[in-house]
């Protein structure tokens, strides 16, 4: 009879159990994947954010999940909340444009709607996922994080729920648009691996239901917004485009004494409903609108905030508690809570971005009322930065001349009136407030002055590139060390030099019997300066050597081609790039044929529409929408035409080195 070691039997049993568990887990994974994976979308967004006095454009990717057959997609605010263009890639690779229905920075949620009418004919019905009851999620539950990390195709990772009330370790450390996300959100913590780009993707249970929307990574843990909160917020965003919340002016924190029960009032905003009701710091709130409230630890505070913010606007609230051990009752009416900050706008003629005040931002600025236009950012090279004194972020523009500024709308209207039809900047008196001081400044508002550039085209032109015959080079060429002159290194085509018969390698010692006194590398401009002394139609005599034989040649000079800084150019303000006509040097370097037409991309502003499309400085712009470009006037005409038509996209055909490519510019015309 064969006798087995007991430890071997244990190992076999464990192995059989592991195989059984692995098969069961694989089935669970497959079930969850099959149920939700087809509803995952990769989201590519183009966003605009005010910075450096401009609205800078950026491109990013994130994740989302379809939650209805109508094509509603839920994702994070930090993915799509500031998007001007949204493209969603479905699980089968189909790309569909989407519109932003609404976004909520306080919960970091956003809702999109796919443009189903743009889908191809015969496209399959959309798959969508359902929400689970996140209140039933427990620590140790199996979970799956789904999304498109780093903009890659959809992926799945597995883990377990490690925390059902995870918050940011530092209060207020996670802010979006001035809002503290941690005020309302307690994340579902999990160890399913997530990466940048997973944001907005779903956290799924074994049944293939959404239990959360992935938002953050803290160390090796991921944090997901609970499904119940995500479902509630997304429903309101779908219905109205924003989340309506109440405001009391209370700022609360957990109690300091663990023997107490309630919520500690840490602060009260002046003139707020709570202030008018008589709340003071140190009060202990024990009931709020008939419900018992308590927070012993920070993780319990979001539950109170959800209750307070969720009150119906204008509702009369009765709250009870203690002040220095004495029972208190407070009565007040809630008010509408405005966003922390209004969206910024760009004023190109000022070189700033500015925004209106909201109730909260005016309170933060300690202003008596929310009137005026607040400077958000300043372009360091723009008119506002050049003024004395210059405008700074946080300044409040109150008057232009004698006209009062109540909002950014007034700022745009009056600026347009001042600059309409002007070709030069208009010195304008501006009154603004800075830290309670009322300052005056004169700002040159309007089109930039054209730089006065010295004309050089009248100077004579030979059409060569030379190098100095240094002593070392002379010795190497078996010439006396005392030799003075230059060597022809390049003869440009269709120039006086080519027509006169000069070739590469010719050594030139004299011009009209005058010695070219160049023998050091720093003497590189001597030959050119000697040429410039002649008239543009002069015939000069060049003497030297060619292949060790005497060279004596006459060349008739011509007018120098215009250098780049003298050629017509144009800056497109919307797409933020500058083009100019080609110089002689451009054609030589690019090896363009005489009959090939193009414009040189002279400058591309960072974070503009042109850069976002991939246009680079030094590109040759060959065509716009199939139209070739001969002159700057052609470019202006075509861009004005497109500005009137406002197509969804504009196709540029460019040459970059030896390569040509098509670039798609997709502006936000609004």
Backbone torsions as a table, in degrees:
resi	resn	phi	psi	omega
1	UNK	NA	130.5	-177.3
2	UNK	-80.4	126.8	-179.8
3	UNK	-109.8	124.4	-179.1
4	UNK	-98.0	146.2	174.1
5	UNK	-61.7	129.8	-179.6
6	UNK	-54.4	-34.4	-178.9
7	UNK	-68.0	-32.5	176.8
8	UNK	-65.7	-41.4	178.9
9	UNK	-60.8	-43.8	178.7
10	UNK	-60.5	-43.7	-178.9
11	UNK	-62.7	-41.7	179.1
12	UNK	-62.6	-44.8	-179.6
13	UNK	-62.4	-41.9	178.4
14	UNK	-63.1	-41.6	179.9
15	UNK	-62.6	-43.6	178.0
16	UNK	-62.7	-39.3	179.0
17	UNK	-64.8	-42.4	-179.9
18	UNK	-62.5	-41.9	179.4
19	UNK	-63.3	-42.7	178.5
20	UNK	-62.6	-43.6	179.8
21	UNK	-64.3	-40.6	-178.9
22	UNK	-63.6	-43.2	178.8
23	UNK	-63.3	-42.9	-179.6
24	UNK	-63.2	-42.7	179.6
25	UNK	-63.8	-42.1	-179.9
26	UNK	-61.2	-40.6	177.3
27	UNK	-62.2	-41.9	179.0
28	UNK	-61.7	-45.3	179.2
29	UNK	-60.6	-46.9	-178.8
30	UNK	-61.5	-41.0	179.0
31	UNK	-60.9	-47.5	-178.7
32	UNK	-65.1	-42.6	-179.4
33	UNK	-64.6	-46.9	-178.9
34	UNK	-60.7	-33.0	-176.6
35	UNK	-77.4	-35.8	-170.6
36	UNK	-113.4	-31.4	-171.0
37	UNK	-54.1	-41.1	-179.8
38	UNK	-64.2	-16.0	-178.5
39	UNK	-94.7	-1.5	179.5
40	UNK	-75.7	138.8	175.4
41	UNK	-126.2	144.4	169.3
42	UNK	-92.5	129.2	-174.8
43	UNK	-110.3	125.7	173.6
44	UNK	-113.0	125.4	-175.0
45	UNK	-124.8	148.8	166.7
46	UNK	-111.5	122.8	-175.6
47	UNK	-121.6	159.2	175.6
48	UNK	-123.7	129.3	178.6
49	UNK	-134.3	133.4	179.4
50	UNK	-71.0	128.2	178.4
51	UNK	-164.7	137.8	177.5
52	UNK	61.4	30.9	178.0
53	UNK	78.9	10.1	-179.1
54	UNK	-136.6	160.4	168.9
55	UNK	-90.3	104.0	-175.3
56	UNK	-88.3	137.5	-178.6
57	UNK	-96.1	146.5	177.8
58	UNK	-147.8	156.9	179.0
59	UNK	-119.0	138.1	-179.5
60	UNK	-151.3	166.2	177.6
61	UNK	-127.3	154.5	177.0
62	UNK	-155.4	-165.0	-176.7
63	UNK	-127.5	163.5	176.9
64	UNK	-161.0	175.1	179.3
65	UNK	-141.4	136.4	178.6
66	UNK	-76.5	130.7	-175.8
67	UNK	-119.4	7.1	176.3
68	UNK	-157.4	157.1	179.6
69	UNK	-68.2	-16.6	177.5
70	UNK	-77.7	-5.9	177.2
71	UNK	94.8	23.2	176.4
72	UNK	-77.8	130.7	-178.8
73	UNK	-120.1	133.6	175.5
74	UNK	-106.9	139.0	179.8
75	UNK	-152.2	-166.2	178.6
76	UNK	-92.3	150.4	172.7
77	UNK	-61.2	-40.9	-177.0
78	UNK	-70.5	-9.8	173.0
79	UNK	-87.8	-50.0	-169.4
80	UNK	-129.0	2.9	-174.0
81	UNK	-65.8	-22.0	179.1
82	UNK	-116.3	21.1	-174.4
83	UNK	-74.5	141.0	171.2
84	UNK	-104.6	-17.2	175.6
85	UNK	-148.1	135.6	-176.0
86	UNK	-133.0	129.1	174.9
87	UNK	-123.9	129.3	179.4
88	UNK	-112.0	131.9	174.4
89	UNK	-103.5	122.1	-179.5
90	UNK	-77.8	173.0	-174.4
91	UNK	-64.0	-24.5	179.4
92	UNK	-92.3	7.0	177.8
93	UNK	95.4	-9.6	179.7
94	UNK	-66.9	136.0	178.5
95	UNK	-104.5	131.3	-178.6
96	UNK	-133.3	130.7	174.9
97	UNK	-69.4	154.5	-179.5
98	UNK	-139.2	158.1	176.4
99	UNK	-114.2	147.0	177.9
100	UNK	-82.9	115.2	177.7
101	UNK	-79.5	-35.7	-179.3
102	UNK	176.6	160.0	179.9
103	UNK	-144.8	149.3	-177.6
104	UNK	-132.4	103.8	-177.8
105	UNK	-65.6	-27.3	-176.9
106	UNK	-66.4	-28.4	176.7
107	UNK	-112.4	-0.3	-179.1
108	UNK	56.8	46.7	177.9
109	UNK	-123.4	147.5	176.0
110	UNK	-142.2	151.4	-179.5
111	UNK	-125.4	131.6	179.8
112	UNK	-116.0	160.6	174.4
113	UNK	-128.2	118.9	178.7
114	UNK	-67.1	141.3	176.6
115	UNK	-82.8	81.4	-175.1
116	UNK	-63.8	-26.6	-179.6
117	UNK	-66.8	-17.9	-179.7
118	UNK	-91.6	-3.3	-178.5
119	UNK	-69.0	155.1	-179.7
120	UNK	-67.0	155.4	178.9
121	UNK	-65.6	139.2	179.3
122	UNK	79.5	8.4	179.4
123	UNK	-64.5	142.7	-178.7
124	UNK	-67.3	158.4	177.1
125	UNK	-62.1	150.4	-179.3
126	UNK	-70.7	138.2	168.5
127	UNK	-86.1	145.2	177.3
128	UNK	-143.5	158.9	-176.5
129	UNK	-111.3	156.8	-179.8
130	UNK	-107.1	153.1	175.3
131	UNK	-82.3	144.8	169.9
132	UNK	-97.5	173.8	173.9
133	UNK	-85.7	103.2	-175.2
134	UNK	-69.5	-16.0	176.7
135	UNK	-66.6	-18.1	-178.4
136	UNK	-91.4	-3.8	-180.0
137	UNK	-71.1	137.0	-178.8
138	UNK	-126.2	155.1	175.7
139	UNK	-60.0	133.2	-178.2
140	UNK	100.3	-13.1	178.8
141	UNK	-64.7	142.7	175.2
142	UNK	-70.7	141.5	179.4
143	UNK	-146.9	160.2	-178.4
144	UNK	-133.0	127.3	176.8
145	UNK	-97.6	126.2	-177.0
146	UNK	-122.5	146.3	179.4
147	UNK	168.1	-161.5	-178.4
148	UNK	-126.9	79.1	-176.7
149	UNK	-62.8	135.1	177.0
150	UNK	57.1	26.3	178.0
151	UNK	77.3	9.7	179.7
152	UNK	-79.9	-179.9	176.9
153	UNK	-65.0	165.1	-175.9
154	UNK	-58.7	145.3	-178.4
155	UNK	-144.6	166.3	-179.2
156	UNK	-133.6	136.6	170.2
157	UNK	-128.7	154.7	-173.9
158	UNK	-117.0	148.0	176.5
159	UNK	-164.9	-163.3	176.3
160	UNK	-128.6	158.5	174.0
161	UNK	-72.8	125.0	-177.4
162	UNK	-109.8	-13.3	-177.1
163	UNK	-163.1	134.9	179.8
164	UNK	-107.9	5.6	179.4
165	UNK	-147.0	52.0	-177.0
166	UNK	-84.4	133.9	178.1
167	UNK	-128.0	168.4	177.3
168	UNK	-64.5	137.6	-176.7
169	UNK	-64.4	-23.1	179.4
170	UNK	-123.6	124.8	-178.0
171	UNK	-59.4	130.2	176.7
172	UNK	78.8	8.1	-176.9
173	UNK	-77.3	-19.9	179.9
174	UNK	-112.4	102.3	-176.8
175	UNK	-121.6	141.7	174.4
176	UNK	-130.8	123.1	-179.4
177	UNK	53.3	34.6	178.8
178	UNK	84.9	-3.6	-178.6
179	UNK	-97.1	141.0	176.7
180	UNK	-88.7	110.3	-176.6
181	UNK	-63.0	-32.8	-177.2
182	UNK	-68.4	-9.3	178.7
183	UNK	-65.0	-33.2	-173.8
184	UNK	-116.1	-24.2	-169.3
185	UNK	-102.0	129.2	166.7
186	UNK	-114.8	113.2	-173.2
187	UNK	-74.3	153.3	164.6
188	UNK	-84.3	110.1	179.3
189	UNK	-81.0	139.4	-179.4
190	UNK	-152.7	163.4	-178.5
191	UNK	-111.0	16.8	170.5
192	UNK	-68.1	125.9	-171.8
193	UNK	-62.9	128.1	173.6
194	UNK	-127.4	152.6	-177.5
195	UNK	-131.1	166.9	172.7
196	UNK	-54.0	131.2	-174.8
197	UNK	106.8	-21.1	174.0
198	UNK	-75.0	-15.6	-177.5
199	UNK	-54.3	132.6	179.2
200	UNK	93.2	-13.2	178.2
201	UNK	-78.1	161.4	-175.5
202	UNK	-84.3	149.8	166.0
203	UNK	-101.1	125.9	-166.9
204	UNK	-121.1	144.5	176.4
205	UNK	-90.5	-176.1	-176.9
206	UNK	-64.9	-23.1	-179.0
207	UNK	-85.2	-2.6	-178.1
208	UNK	80.0	31.6	178.2
209	UNK	-112.2	150.2	179.8
210	UNK	-76.9	120.6	175.1
211	UNK	-106.6	-9.3	179.1
212	UNK	-171.6	166.0	174.7
213	UNK	-114.1	115.2	-176.2
214	UNK	-61.2	137.1	-174.5
215	UNK	-132.3	-46.6	-171.6
216	UNK	-136.4	164.5	169.3
217	UNK	-126.0	127.0	178.1
218	UNK	-122.9	105.6	-173.7
219	UNK	63.8	-128.9	179.3
220	UNK	-92.0	2.1	-179.0
221	UNK	-99.9	146.9	171.5
222	UNK	-104.0	155.2	177.7
223	UNK	-125.6	129.8	-178.5
224	UNK	-121.4	139.2	176.1
225	UNK	-70.9	124.3	-176.3
226	UNK	-55.6	144.5	-175.0
227	UNK	-59.8	-39.2	-177.9
228	UNK	-61.4	-42.1	177.9
229	UNK	-68.5	-42.8	179.9
230	UNK	-62.6	-39.9	-180.0
231	UNK	-65.8	-42.7	-179.8
232	UNK	-65.5	-46.9	-178.5
233	UNK	-66.3	-44.5	-178.5
234	UNK	-63.0	-35.4	178.4
235	UNK	-62.6	-41.6	179.8
236	UNK	-71.0	-36.5	177.7
237	UNK	-65.9	-38.0	177.2
238	UNK	-65.0	-39.8	-175.3
239	UNK	-74.0	-43.3	-172.0
240	UNK	-128.2	-9.9	179.4
241	UNK	87.8	-7.3	178.0
242	UNK	-153.2	168.3	178.7
243	UNK	-106.6	122.1	179.7
244	UNK	-87.2	126.4	-177.9
245	UNK	-131.9	154.5	176.5
246	UNK	-89.3	157.3	178.9
247	UNK	-132.0	132.1	179.3
248	UNK	-113.5	-25.9	-174.4
249	UNK	89.4	3.0	176.9
250	UNK	-81.4	138.6	171.3
251	UNK	-124.0	114.6	-169.3
252	UNK	-118.8	164.2	177.1
253	UNK	-150.1	167.5	177.8
254	UNK	-62.6	156.1	179.8
255	UNK	-65.1	151.3	179.5
256	UNK	-86.4	-26.9	-178.7
257	UNK	-104.8	116.0	-177.3
258	UNK	-65.8	-13.1	177.3
259	UNK	-82.3	-11.3	178.7
260	UNK	-91.5	156.7	176.1
261	UNK	-124.6	125.1	179.2
262	UNK	147.6	-164.8	178.3
263	UNK	-120.6	131.1	-178.2
264	UNK	-87.8	128.3	175.6
265	UNK	-78.7	113.3	-179.6
266	UNK	-89.8	-30.6	-178.7
267	UNK	-162.3	159.8	179.2
268	UNK	-135.7	123.7	179.9
269	UNK	-71.2	133.0	-178.5
270	UNK	-60.0	138.1	179.0
271	UNK	65.5	13.6	177.2
272	UNK	-84.4	167.9	176.1
273	UNK	-54.6	-39.4	180.0
274	UNK	-66.9	-37.7	178.7
275	UNK	-64.5	-43.7	-180.0
276	UNK	-68.0	-25.7	178.9
277	UNK	-80.2	-12.5	176.0
278	UNK	102.2	7.5	175.9
279	UNK	-63.3	145.1	174.0
280	UNK	-137.7	155.0	176.7
281	UNK	-55.8	137.6	-178.5
282	UNK	102.5	-16.6	176.0
283	UNK	-63.8	149.8	179.0
284	UNK	-113.8	113.5	179.3
285	UNK	-88.7	126.6	-179.4
286	UNK	-113.6	-28.5	172.8
287	UNK	-133.6	147.1	-179.9
288	UNK	-138.8	114.1	-177.2
289	UNK	54.0	42.6	175.6
290	UNK	84.1	-1.1	-178.8
291	UNK	-111.2	137.8	176.8
292	UNK	-69.9	137.4	-179.9
293	UNK	-131.6	146.2	178.9
294	UNK	-161.6	146.8	176.2
295	UNK	-147.2	105.1	176.6
296	UNK	-88.3	-27.1	-178.2
297	UNK	-132.3	159.2	-178.4
298	UNK	-56.9	-31.7	-178.2
299	UNK	-63.3	-18.2	-178.6
300	UNK	-92.1	-13.0	-175.5
301	UNK	-67.6	-39.1	178.9
302	UNK	-56.5	-28.8	179.0
303	UNK	-65.3	-39.4	176.5
304	UNK	-67.8	-42.0	179.9
305	UNK	-62.7	-38.6	177.2
306	UNK	-61.4	-38.9	178.1
307	UNK	-66.7	-48.2	-176.0
308	UNK	-67.1	-46.3	179.8
309	UNK	-68.6	-25.6	-175.9
310	UNK	-84.2	-1.2	177.6
311	UNK	-64.0	147.2	176.0
312	UNK	-64.6	135.3	-178.0
313	UNK	-64.3	132.5	-178.6
314	UNK	85.7	2.7	-179.2
315	UNK	-77.3	141.2	175.2
316	UNK	-82.2	125.0	-175.4
317	UNK	-116.3	135.2	174.2
318	UNK	-110.8	127.9	-180.0
319	UNK	-127.7	143.2	178.8
320	UNK	-125.2	159.6	179.8
321	UNK	175.2	-151.6	-175.3
322	UNK	-130.9	148.5	169.6
323	UNK	-134.2	111.7	-176.8
324	UNK	55.0	38.8	178.5
325	UNK	84.0	-7.2	-178.8
326	UNK	-95.7	137.1	-179.2
327	UNK	-66.8	138.8	-178.7
328	UNK	-132.9	152.8	173.1
329	UNK	-132.1	131.8	179.3
330	UNK	-122.8	138.8	178.2
331	UNK	-127.0	132.8	179.7
332	UNK	-157.4	168.8	178.2
333	UNK	-116.4	129.1	-178.5
334	UNK	-70.3	152.9	176.6
335	UNK	-119.4	165.4	178.9
336	UNK	-69.6	133.1	177.4
337	UNK	-90.5	120.7	177.1
338	UNK	-87.5	161.3	177.4
339	UNK	-60.6	159.5	178.9
340	UNK	-63.5	-42.2	-179.0
341	UNK	-135.8	147.9	171.3
342	UNK	-84.7	159.6	179.7
343	UNK	-69.9	140.2	-179.2
344	UNK	-83.5	156.6	177.0
345	UNK	-133.0	156.2	-176.7
346	UNK	-101.0	134.5	170.9
347	UNK	-115.7	97.1	-175.4
348	UNK	-60.5	-39.4	-175.6
349	UNK	-70.7	-14.3	175.7
350	UNK	-100.5	-24.6	-173.0
351	UNK	74.1	37.7	-179.6
352	UNK	-140.5	162.7	159.6
353	UNK	-112.2	144.7	-176.7
354	UNK	-139.9	162.6	178.5
355	UNK	-149.6	160.4	176.1
356	UNK	-77.0	163.7	172.6
357	UNK	-86.9	143.4	164.0
358	UNK	-102.9	174.5	177.8
359	UNK	-57.9	-45.1	-177.1
360	UNK	-67.9	-43.4	-178.1
361	UNK	-69.8	-31.7	176.7
362	UNK	-70.5	-34.9	176.1
363	UNK	-67.0	-42.5	178.4
364	UNK	-60.9	-35.4	179.4
365	UNK	-83.4	-1.4	179.2
366	UNK	56.5	45.8	178.3
367	UNK	-96.9	152.8	-179.2
368	UNK	-70.3	-31.4	178.5
369	UNK	-150.2	164.8	-175.3
370	UNK	-87.4	26.2	-179.8
371	UNK	-85.9	161.3	-179.0
372	UNK	102.7	166.7	177.0
373	UNK	-115.1	120.8	-176.5
374	UNK	-89.7	130.7	177.1
375	UNK	-71.0	124.7	-178.0
376	UNK	-94.4	-45.6	177.2
377	UNK	-152.9	159.4	-174.3
378	UNK	-130.9	133.3	174.4
379	UNK	-76.9	120.8	-174.0
380	UNK	-61.7	-22.9	179.7
381	UNK	-105.3	10.3	-175.4
382	UNK	-93.0	176.7	-177.7
383	UNK	-58.6	-39.9	-177.0
384	UNK	-69.2	-32.7	178.2
385	UNK	-76.9	-26.1	-177.7
386	UNK	-84.3	-13.9	-178.5
387	UNK	-69.5	161.0	178.1
388	UNK	-124.9	106.8	-3.8
389	UNK	-74.4	155.8	179.8
390	UNK	-82.4	159.2	173.3
391	UNK	-78.6	146.9	178.9
392	UNK	-127.6	153.6	174.5
393	UNK	-54.6	133.7	-178.1
394	UNK	100.4	-20.0	176.0
395	UNK	-62.9	151.0	-179.2
396	UNK	-117.7	115.3	178.6
397	UNK	-77.8	119.9	-175.3
398	UNK	-109.0	-30.8	-179.5
399	UNK	-146.6	145.5	168.4
400	UNK	-118.2	113.2	-170.3
401	UNK	63.3	-121.8	177.9
402	UNK	-105.1	4.8	-176.7
403	UNK	-92.8	131.3	-177.6
404	UNK	-75.9	139.0	176.9
405	UNK	-107.1	112.0	178.1
406	UNK	-98.3	-19.8	-175.7
407	UNK	-160.3	173.1	176.7
408	UNK	-66.0	-26.8	177.0
409	UNK	-61.3	-41.7	175.8
410	UNK	-63.6	-40.0	-179.0
411	UNK	-61.3	-45.4	178.7
412	UNK	-65.7	-44.1	-175.9
413	UNK	-63.0	-47.5	-176.7
414	UNK	-71.4	-37.5	177.2
415	UNK	-61.0	-43.5	179.5
416	UNK	-62.5	-38.6	179.9
417	UNK	-66.0	-39.0	-178.4
418	UNK	-70.2	-40.3	-171.3
419	UNK	-94.8	-6.9	-176.2
420	UNK	-57.9	123.0	176.6
421	UNK	78.7	-0.5	-177.7
422	UNK	-84.6	144.9	176.4
423	UNK	-109.5	-7.1	179.3
424	UNK	-131.3	157.6	178.5
425	UNK	-60.9	147.0	-179.8
426	UNK	-109.4	114.5	175.7
427	UNK	-61.2	121.9	-172.1
428	UNK	-130.0	130.9	177.7
429	UNK	-77.8	126.1	-177.6
430	UNK	-124.3	132.0	175.2
431	UNK	-104.9	127.2	179.6
432	UNK	-142.4	157.9	-178.9
433	UNK	-106.5	137.5	175.8
434	UNK	-140.4	111.4	178.8
435	UNK	51.8	49.9	176.9
436	UNK	75.1	-9.4	176.6
437	UNK	-86.3	140.1	177.4
438	UNK	-101.1	112.8	-175.2
439	UNK	-111.8	154.6	174.5
440	UNK	-117.4	145.7	175.3
441	UNK	-151.9	155.5	175.1
442	UNK	-108.3	118.5	-177.3
443	UNK	-114.8	130.7	178.7
444	UNK	-81.8	94.8	-174.7
445	UNK	-92.7	133.1	174.7
446	UNK	129.6	-162.6	-176.9
447	UNK	-61.5	148.6	179.6
448	UNK	-72.8	147.7	173.6
449	UNK	-68.2	138.4	174.3
450	UNK	-76.6	136.8	-179.0
451	UNK	-72.5	136.6	174.7
452	UNK	-81.0	111.6	-176.8
453	UNK	-109.3	135.1	-178.2
454	UNK	-64.6	135.1	178.0
455	UNK	-77.2	133.0	-179.8
456	UNK	-125.7	-4.8	-172.3
457	UNK	-67.2	-21.4	-178.8
458	UNK	-72.0	-14.6	-175.1
459	UNK	-72.7	152.6	-176.4
460	UNK	-70.5	161.1	-169.8
461	UNK	-139.8	127.6	175.9
462	UNK	-101.5	-42.2	175.8
463	UNK	92.5	43.0	177.6
464	UNK	-135.8	161.3	169.4
465	UNK	-116.8	129.0	-173.4
466	UNK	-122.5	162.9	170.8
467	UNK	-130.0	147.6	-177.3
468	UNK	-72.9	140.1	173.5
469	UNK	-82.0	87.2	177.9
470	UNK	-70.4	168.0	180.0
471	UNK	-60.2	-40.5	179.4
472	UNK	-64.4	-43.0	-179.8
473	UNK	-68.2	-38.5	178.6
474	UNK	-61.2	-44.7	178.9
475	UNK	-62.1	-41.1	-179.7
476	UNK	-64.2	-30.2	179.1
477	UNK	-90.8	9.3	178.9
478	UNK	60.6	41.9	174.4
479	UNK	-109.8	158.2	176.0
480	UNK	-59.2	145.0	179.3
481	UNK	-60.3	-24.5	-178.0
482	UNK	-81.8	4.9	-177.3
483	UNK	-61.1	139.3	174.5
484	UNK	-121.9	138.6	176.0
485	UNK	149.9	-164.5	-176.9
486	UNK	-136.1	159.8	174.8
487	UNK	-111.7	135.5	177.8
488	UNK	-75.4	114.0	-179.1
489	UNK	-97.4	-24.0	180.0
490	UNK	-156.3	137.3	174.1
491	UNK	-114.6	117.0	-177.5
492	UNK	-76.2	144.8	-177.5
493	UNK	-69.5	150.1	175.9
494	UNK	57.0	45.0	179.5
495	UNK	-126.5	166.2	175.8
496	UNK	-54.1	-37.0	-179.1
497	UNK	-63.6	-44.8	179.7
498	UNK	-66.3	-44.2	-179.7
499	UNK	-67.1	-29.4	179.3
500	UNK	-80.9	-10.3	175.6
501	UNK	98.0	9.9	176.4
502	UNK	-69.3	147.2	179.0
503	UNK	-134.1	160.9	178.0
504	UNK	-63.3	131.9	-179.7
505	UNK	104.2	-14.5	176.5
506	UNK	-61.3	140.1	176.1
507	UNK	-107.1	123.9	-176.6
508	UNK	-112.7	121.5	-178.9
509	UNK	-105.8	-29.8	-174.6
510	UNK	-137.2	150.8	168.7
511	UNK	-122.1	115.6	-177.9
512	UNK	49.7	49.4	177.1
513	UNK	69.1	1.0	176.5
514	UNK	-90.4	127.8	-180.0
515	UNK	-66.8	135.2	174.1
516	UNK	-84.6	98.4	-170.7
517	UNK	-81.9	65.1	-180.0
518	UNK	-123.1	123.3	178.5
519	UNK	-146.5	1.1	176.6
520	UNK	-120.8	155.7	-179.5
521	UNK	-60.0	-31.4	-179.4
522	UNK	-75.7	-1.7	178.0
523	UNK	-92.3	18.9	-171.6
524	UNK	-63.9	-21.2	-176.7
525	UNK	-94.9	-4.8	-175.7
526	UNK	-61.9	-47.6	-178.6
527	UNK	-60.0	-46.5	-179.8
528	UNK	-63.2	-40.7	179.7
529	UNK	-65.1	-34.3	177.4
530	UNK	-66.2	-38.9	177.9
531	UNK	-63.5	-37.9	-176.4
532	UNK	-66.6	-16.4	-179.3
533	UNK	-74.4	-13.9	-176.7
534	UNK	-90.6	164.7	170.9
535	UNK	-73.9	159.8	-175.0
536	UNK	-68.8	-17.5	-179.6
537	UNK	-110.5	17.6	-177.0
538	UNK	-73.9	150.3	171.6
539	UNK	-105.5	123.1	-177.0
540	UNK	-113.5	155.1	178.6
541	UNK	-106.0	123.5	179.1
542	UNK	-110.6	130.6	-178.4
543	UNK	-124.6	141.5	179.9
544	UNK	177.5	-140.2	-179.3
545	UNK	-131.8	147.4	170.7
546	UNK	-135.6	116.2	-177.8
547	UNK	54.0	44.7	177.7
548	UNK	68.4	7.9	177.5
549	UNK	-109.3	147.5	-179.0
550	UNK	-57.5	141.5	179.3
551	UNK	-123.4	127.8	178.2
552	UNK	-141.7	107.8	-170.0
553	UNK	-137.9	144.4	177.2
554	UNK	-106.1	135.5	-179.6
555	UNK	-132.9	132.7	177.3
556	UNK	-94.0	120.1	-178.1
557	UNK	-72.9	159.5	176.9
558	UNK	-132.9	172.7	177.6
559	UNK	-67.4	133.4	-178.7
560	UNK	-65.8	135.9	175.3
561	UNK	-61.4	149.6	-179.8
562	UNK	-60.3	133.5	175.0
563	UNK	-74.2	167.1	-176.5
564	UNK	-53.6	-37.8	-174.9
565	UNK	-74.2	-6.0	177.9
566	UNK	-106.2	-1.8	-176.7
567	UNK	-86.1	150.8	178.2
568	UNK	-59.1	136.9	177.0
569	UNK	-138.7	171.8	179.5
570	UNK	-156.2	134.6	175.3
571	UNK	-102.0	122.8	175.4
572	UNK	-86.6	114.0	-173.3
573	UNK	-69.3	-35.6	-177.2
574	UNK	-70.7	-50.3	-176.1
575	UNK	-86.6	-11.7	172.9
576	UNK	61.5	58.0	170.6
577	UNK	-150.8	159.1	-176.8
578	UNK	-121.5	135.6	175.0
579	UNK	-122.4	156.7	175.3
580	UNK	-142.6	165.9	176.9
581	UNK	-73.0	157.0	-174.9
582	UNK	-73.6	138.2	172.6
583	UNK	-88.9	169.5	176.3
584	UNK	-58.9	-42.4	-179.7
585	UNK	-63.7	-37.1	177.8
586	UNK	-59.3	-44.6	-178.2
587	UNK	-65.8	-38.1	179.4
588	UNK	-66.1	-48.8	-177.5
589	UNK	-63.2	-42.2	-178.1
590	UNK	-82.0	-6.7	-179.3
591	UNK	56.4	46.5	-179.5
592	UNK	-84.4	146.2	174.1
593	UNK	-73.8	157.3	-176.1
594	UNK	-59.6	-35.4	-176.2
595	UNK	-92.1	6.2	179.4
596	UNK	-88.3	126.3	-175.8
597	UNK	-102.0	141.3	178.9
598	UNK	-169.2	166.2	171.9
599	UNK	-122.1	148.4	-179.8
600	UNK	-90.2	128.9	173.3
601	UNK	-77.9	107.5	-172.1
602	UNK	-87.8	-29.3	-178.7
603	UNK	-158.9	140.5	175.6
604	UNK	-127.2	117.7	-178.9
605	UNK	-68.3	135.9	178.6
606	UNK	-64.4	143.7	176.7
607	UNK	60.6	29.9	173.9
608	UNK	-103.4	175.7	-178.7
609	UNK	-62.3	-38.7	-178.5
610	UNK	-65.1	-46.0	179.3
611	UNK	-64.0	-38.3	-179.6
612	UNK	-60.7	-33.6	179.2
613	UNK	-78.8	-12.1	178.2
614	UNK	105.5	6.3	177.7
615	UNK	-68.9	140.3	-177.7
616	UNK	-128.0	152.0	172.8
617	UNK	-60.6	134.4	-178.3
618	UNK	96.9	-11.6	174.4
619	UNK	-65.8	149.9	171.4
620	UNK	-99.5	118.8	179.8
621	UNK	-85.4	108.6	-174.6
622	UNK	-90.1	-43.6	-175.8
623	UNK	-145.4	151.2	168.5
624	UNK	-124.2	117.7	-178.2
625	UNK	52.7	40.9	177.1
626	UNK	81.6	-1.5	180.0
627	UNK	-97.7	124.2	179.6
628	UNK	-72.5	157.6	-173.9
629	UNK	-121.5	113.0	180.0
630	UNK	-98.1	-42.7	-174.8
631	UNK	-131.8	164.1	175.7
632	UNK	-60.3	-34.2	179.3
633	UNK	-61.1	-35.8	177.0
634	UNK	-64.8	-41.4	179.4
635	UNK	-62.7	-47.4	-179.7
636	UNK	-60.0	-45.4	-178.5
637	UNK	-60.3	-45.6	-178.0
638	UNK	-67.0	-41.3	-179.0
639	UNK	-68.2	-36.7	176.0
640	UNK	-64.5	-39.1	178.1
641	UNK	-63.6	-44.1	179.1
642	UNK	-67.8	-34.9	178.1
643	UNK	-63.3	-31.7	177.2
644	UNK	-76.4	-41.7	-177.2
645	UNK	-75.7	-33.3	-179.3
646	UNK	50.8	60.0	177.7
647	UNK	-70.2	163.2	-179.6
648	UNK	-65.4	-32.7	179.8
649	UNK	-146.4	156.2	177.3
650	UNK	-128.0	132.2	-177.0
651	UNK	-103.8	122.5	173.6
652	UNK	-102.2	137.5	172.1
653	UNK	-108.6	118.9	-173.3
654	UNK	-127.3	158.6	173.2
655	UNK	-114.6	132.0	-179.9
656	UNK	-131.1	101.1	-173.7
657	UNK	66.3	-127.0	178.6
658	UNK	-89.8	0.7	-174.4
659	UNK	-105.1	150.2	170.1
660	UNK	-122.0	150.6	-179.5
661	UNK	-156.7	158.7	177.1
662	UNK	-102.0	133.8	178.5
663	UNK	-118.9	136.8	178.9
664	UNK	-103.7	119.0	174.9
665	UNK	-100.3	126.5	-177.1
666	UNK	-123.2	83.0	-173.9
667	UNK	-76.9	156.4	169.0
668	UNK	-94.1	93.9	-172.7
669	UNK	-61.6	-26.3	-179.1
670	UNK	-74.9	NA	NA
